[in-house]
Amino acid sequence: MIIKELLARLATKGKPETSTKDTEALIPDADEALQLARANRAALLLTGDDADVIAAERRVEAASIRLDRLRTVAEEIGRRHAAAVEREDEALLAARLEAAGRESRTAIQKARARVPVILRELRELRREVDSAERAVAAVNDEVVVRQRTTFAPRPSETLSPALLSFLTQAEVVGAIE
């Protein structure tokens, strides 16, 4: 009867932990019953008639079958429990993977949305840098022009004194005429 209940629990997918504990608790009793049936059969072999020995053999066989069933049920419950735990672990892992994938996709979407903004900012910064470089170049050009006009040598600084006096006299003479 108990074995049928355990098998029914397996069919309805009851809690594996409870079924395993229940089954494992029954195994020592079934093993003890088998040992007792074997001992009774051994005693009847010496003192009993054939019908008693045959009945004892049936009890030994029934006890052996019951013990084998209990062990088989316990193994099956253990396998199903392990498979259920593995499925739960796989489901948890799949859920974590899906959450990580969603988070990654969200981060990628945010980054992609920022790319045009960053490109506009970079272009604007490049325009500002180009403008600043043009302003610096214009100032440098102006400085060069001023240096040429401000620091240009006067004729009196580059001409020899004799040539300078000749030109001065020529200017005076040219002015007089």
Summary of the structure (lengths in Angstrom):
residues: 177
radius of gyration: 54.8
end to end distance: 152.1
largest distance: 176.7
contacts: 401
relative contact order: 0.06
helix: 93%
strand: 0%
